[in-house]
Amino acid sequence: MGTPRLERIRSLRERVEDTLGEHRNYLVSLLSKYVAQGKGILQQHHLLDAFDAIEDHARDRLSEGNFLEVLKSSQEAIVLPPFVAIAVRPRPGVWEYVRVNVYELSVEQLSVSEYLRFKEELVDGFANGSHILELDFEPFNANVPKPTRSSSIGNGVQFLNRHLSSIMFHNRDCLEPLLDFLRAHKHKGHVMMLNDRIHNLSRLQSVLSKAEDYLMKLPGDTPYSQFANQFQEMGLEKGWGDTAARVLEMIHLLLDILQAPDPSTLETFLGRIPMVFNVVILSPHGYFGQANVLGLPDTGGQVVYILDQVRALESEMMLRMQKQGLDVEPKILIVTRLIPDAKGTTVNQRLERVSGIHTYCGFHLEVRREFYANGFHGLMSGLIWSGLPRM
């Protein structure tokens, strides 16, 4: 029995070129159906419906090759005659992009940026690459490893905590940044977690052990305010919890990290440190208001969803801050479009208080409008954060 041989996985461009070489006329006939629909975006079911509509013998021939699998893995296709660009997701976390010139029968592989730029031409027409907003979601630290397995999708925090805890376990000096963070952590100038009485890891471990002994003698429901002064003298500030039991649990977590870091303990400890006080939600959908907006252009359930989400988010943030022993009001800012022609709504007001909520307001961001030879072109004027209300 022969030994199985590993073969190179052929690229998307090579698979399309193979189909063109083997079944040129049939593939051109199918792609021409896409082009005949004019410029636009075709979803996967549109692509497969057109495939099912071709003649039986053509469909059978194309089914023999790789192109049917390409269509089944496709997410969308951008049609700008004579080009058809297809976005393919063969497996979770893996994307490929290919563009076919139906007239010249040329095939080219596209990068993510090239595909998105081509997609934007549906609205903007041909652009020279200037004045394009680009958001880079790559890791901000080159030393942070990137997950490569699809099973890691949705588990980025666990992946990062495994990496960090492994480094801390093998090199105690790597715990210093955690100490520096806890000492520098502040909110609006108020020191949290640790003050300057704790200046190294040995001192921190000693103070935590003393605090542990002190808390073990108190009832679990003792409010933090009753021992806040004693803790401050030791070097511990607000943020550990609102009762003796919660503070003791946080101290145990940090002692475990200092002794033998593991990803689960690190994730739990970092998740309980008070860090999120302000949230900005961007919602550029239509006429965003609290009344008289449903039924207006590009306005629907998104408005109701965001308002419900803000109310739930406020309750959750206030509960967490209470458990962390803080007397702080969180703030949520909803950034939406400012539309001068308000049609009887409040979307022409720069600031709007959200009713039924304690700490939030809506901020309508003006949209800069520019006119080009090919018609109206609207774009966000950039989120200039200095122009947002102070939170």
Secondary structure, 3 states (H helix, E strand, C coil): CCCCCCCCCCCHHHHHHHHHHHCHHHHHHHHHHHHHCCCEEEEHHHHHHHHHHCCHHHHHHHHHCCHHHHHHHEEEEEEECCEEEEEEEEECCEEEEEEEECCCCEEEEECHHHHHHHHHHHHHCCCCCCCCCCCCCCCCCCCCCCCCCHHHCCCHHHHHHHHHHHHHHHCHHHHHHHHHHHHHCEECCEECCECCCCCCHHHHHHHHHHHHHHHHCCCCCCEHHHCHHHHHHHCECCCCCCEHHHHHHHHHHHHHHHHCCCHHHHHHHHHHCCCCCEEEEECCCCCCCCCCCCCCCCCCHHHHHHHHHHHHHHHHHHHHHHHCCCCCCCEEEEEEEECCCCCCCCCCCCEEECCCCCCCEEEEEEEEEEEECCEEEEEECCCCHHHCCCC
